[in-house]
Amino acid sequence: MSAADTTTHAKVPPPRPAPPPGIPAKPRGQRTPRGTATPWALLAPCLLILALVMGYPLVRLVTLSFQKFGQSQLWGFQPAESVGFANFSQVLGDSEFWAVVVRTIVFAAGSVIFTMVLGMLIALLLQRVSGWVKTMVNIVLVASWGMPIIVATTVFKWLFDSDYGILNALLSKLPGVELIGHNWFASGPQGLAVIMLLVVWGAVPFVVITLSAGLTQVPKELVEAARLDGATGWGVFRHVTLPILKPIIVMLTTLSVIWDMGVFPQVFVMRNGHPEPEFQLLQTYSYDRAFVVNDYAQGSAIALLTVLLLLGVVAVYMRQMLKIGEVE
């Protein structure tokens, strides 16, 4: 038997039939107009709803920020006057505004760091427990994640109550600790720390569930190879697990920054609808200037500056999304 007889002959696909006369051949890879229009047709209802729900408020916000608009203009006693960039100059020249900006950035940074660290620790712990324990923890996480913000804020408000709070009673049982009647909201740093715990408590479930899903994609072969090479637990996490989870961690961090920069109901409800100056964040400060001081134009200017600040974070998020899409 010759070598030619033992060689498997590859099947050659039949040639593509030529198009009928008068019809030009479509170049390979070129989409038809129908295929291009179909995605936009499917997205049209969603885009229309977004334009109606977000388009008008955003346009109105920009318009008010360049006008003089107070209670007189709201009730129609005086017409709205265009003042150019006067509202922005007044806001940017106010030291209180910059104090609020710094407080908001510190608050968001602390919330994001604690959320990511605690979420990662819980996700790693879930990889080492039995199946029923993991199921119970996931149920608790989903239940806490699905709890309305107002309900969670009210629960935390009672936990840290100075007269009837259970936390003060439990901490006072420790040797040398006496916190009966302690008011956690007597100072801004302590009160914001409590609100930060509330924000972290509500954000951790999403981070844990997402990271747990990402940990299932870490190849066990790489982990075993790293351990055979003498890597410790920290070495395996740093050189194997962390690089694989990096895209997820970047997205979660960016989303957490966006959410924590926009914290409003936690502060508003915790302070009974009247946040003190040391509790003001950007969202509550804008609300206070618009609906308490009745300077809607300046409140709109603060809100627009907040939007511009968040757009920088959104740009980072979109860039990371595009990078992940290119890798995939």
N, C-alpha and C positions, 0 to 999 in steps of 0.2 A: 504494500500500500504506500503510495507516494504521499509527500507532504501536502501536495495540492488537494488530495482526497480527504485529508483529515482537517483541513482548514474550513471553518464555518464561514459561509458566505453571508455578508451583511445584506439585509434587504434594503433595496433602494426604493424610497417612496415614489409613487407615480408622479409625474409632472403635473403641476397645477394647470387646469384647463384655461385656455386663453379667453379673455372677455369677448363678448360679441362685438362685431364691427360697429364702430361709431361710439362705443362707450370706452372712455379712457381707463386704463388700469389704475387702481388706487394704490399709492405708495404704501409700502409696508410700515406699520407703526402709526399711520395717520388715522385719527379718530373721525368718525362721522359727526356732522353737526348735531344729530339726534343724541349721540352718546355724550357730547359735551353739554348739551342743554339739560339732560335728565337730572344730574346732581343739583343744578341750580333750581330746577322745578321742585325737587323734593325739599330743598332748603328754603324755598320761598315763604311758606307759612311761618316758619320759625323766625326768619329774618324780618318778616312783616310785624310779627308780635314784638320782637325786640325793638324795632323802630318806633312802634307806638308806645311801648311801655317805657323805654329809656330815651328815645330820641327827643320828645318834647320836654321832659324834665331837664335834660342836659342843655338843650338850647335855652330854656328859660333860666337855668342857673347861670349860664354865661352872660345872658342879657342883663340879669339883675346885678351881676358883679360889676358892671360898668355904668350903673345908674345910682341915683340917690332915691332910695325906696324905703320908706318907713311906714308908720301907721297911717299917716295922712294920705300917702299914696295908695295904701292898701284899701282904705275906705273911699277913695275917690275924691277926697277934698282938694288934693293937689296933684298935678300931673307928675309922672316920673321924669326926672331930669338926667341927662347924660353927663357923667362926670369924668369920663375917660378912665385913667389908671389911678384916680384919687383913692379909691377903696383899697387897692393893692398897696399903694404907698403908705397908707395909714396902718394897714395890717402889718406890713413888713417892717415898719418903723416902731412897732409896739414891742417892748421887751417881754410883755406877758405872752405874746404869741410865740416867741422863740423859746420861752420857758416851757410852754405846752408842747412844742415840737420836740424838744430834748426829752421831756418826760414821756412822750408817746414813743419815741425811738427806744429809750431804755426799757420801757414797759414791754414793747413788742419783742425786743431782743431777748429779754429775760424769759418771756413766755415761750418763744420759739426754742431757745436752748433747753429749757426744762422739759418741754414737750418732746423734743427729738431724743434727748438722753433717756428719759423715762420710757418713752415708747420703744426705743431700741432694746432697753434692758428687759422689758416685759416680753417683747417679741422673741428675744433670745431665750428667755426662761420658758416660753411655751414650747420651744423645740425639745425641751428636756423632761417634760412632764408626761404623764400618761394621757390616754385619749379622753377619758371622761373628765379629767381636770381641765384639759384644753377646751373641751366643749362647754363646761360650766363657765370658765373665764370668758370665752367668746360670747356667751349669752349675756353675761354681766356687762361686757364692753358694749355690745349692741344696745342693751337697755339704757345704759348711761348716755350713749351717743344719741339715741332717739328721744331722750328727755327734752322737753321744751326749755329754752334758755330761761324764760321767766320762772319756771318751776325750779330749775336748778339754782338760780340766783336766790330765790326765796329760801330754799333749803340751806344754802351756805350762810345766808343772813341770820337764820336762827341758830346755826351751829356756832357762829362767832358772836352771838349776842352777849352783851356784857352782863346781863342779869340772869338769863335763863339758858345761855349757851352751854351745850354739853362739852365743848372743847375746853373751856375754862375749868369746868369741874373735873375732867379727866386729867388735865395737866397739873392741877393743884394737888392731885394725889401723889405726884412724884416728890421725893425728898427735897426739901429746900425750895420748892416752887409754890408760889401763892398768886394765883391769877383770878381768884373770885372777884367779880366786879370789874375786871380789866376791860377797857374799851379799846378794841383793836382799830377803831376808826378815829381815835383822838388825834392821830398824826397821819400825814399823807403817805409816808413810806410804808407804815404798817398796813394801812388800809389798802393801798395799791398791791401790797404783797398778798393780801387775802383775795383780792379780785384776780390777781395773777394765778393763784391756785385754782380759782373757779374756771378761768380760761383754759388752763392746762388740763384740768379734769374733764372738760368738755371736748378737748382736741385730741387727747391721748388715744381714745378708741380707734379713730380713723387711722392714726399713725401706726398703731399696733397691728391692725388688720392688714394694712397695706404692706408693712415690713414683713409680716408673717408670710404673706403670699410671695414676697420677693425671696425670702429665705428658702422656700421650697425649690427655687431655681438654682441654688448653689450646688454644683456637682459634688457628690460625696467622694468621688475619686480624687478631686483636688485636695479636699480636706484630709483624706487618709494619706495622700502623698506628702502633704506638709507635715503631718504628725510623724511620719516615718523619717522625715528629714530632721526631726528634733524640734519642730516648732511648738511653742507653748500655745495655750488657749488664746492669749492676747495676740500672738504672732499669726495664728490662723485667722483670727478676726481681722487683723490689720492688713494682711497681705493676700488673703483669699476672699473672705466674706465682704469686706468693705468695698474693694474695687468693683465687685459684681453688683452690689447694692447702690453704688454711687449715683446712677441716674435717678433711681427712686428717691434717694435721700435729697438730692438737689431739688427735685420737683416738690417733695413734701415740705422742704424748708421754705421754698419760694411761696408756696400756697399758704403756709402758716404765717409768713410775714404779711401777706396781703390780708389775711383774716384778722390777725392780731393788731394790725394798724387801724382796722376799722371797728374796733370794739366800741360798742355803744350801750346795748341794753344792760350788760353786767354792771357798768358804772352807774347808769341812770337809775336802775331799780335798787341797787345796793345803797345808794344815797338818797332814796325816797324822792327821786325826781328833781333834786336840787343839789348837784355835785358842788362841793366847796372848791375854791380856787386850787388847792393842792391836789385835788382829785381830777382836775380837768385834763382830758385827752383831746385830740384834734376833733373827733366826732362830737363829743359833748360840748366842746368849746364853740364849735360852729353852731350847734343847736342853741346854746345859751345866748350867743350874740344875735341870732335871728329871732328867737321866739320869747326870750326873757327880756332882753334889752330892746327888742322890736326894731333892730337895725337889720332888715332883711338883706340889704345890699352887702353889708360887711360880712354877714354870715355866709352869703353866697360866695364872696371872694375867698373866705377861709376854706369853704368846701371845695372850690375850684383848685386852690393851691394843694389841698389834700389829694384831689384827683390826679393832679400833675405829679405829685410825689409818688403815688401808687402806680402811675403809668411806668415809671422807671423800674419798679419791681416787676410789673407785668412784662416789660420788654425783656428782662432777664429770664423770666419764665418761658416766654415764647421762644427765645433763643435756645434754651435748653431743650424744649420740645422739638425744635427743628434739628438740633444735633442728634437727638435720639432717633428721629425719623431717618436721618441720613445713615446712621449706623445700621438700623434695621434694614 
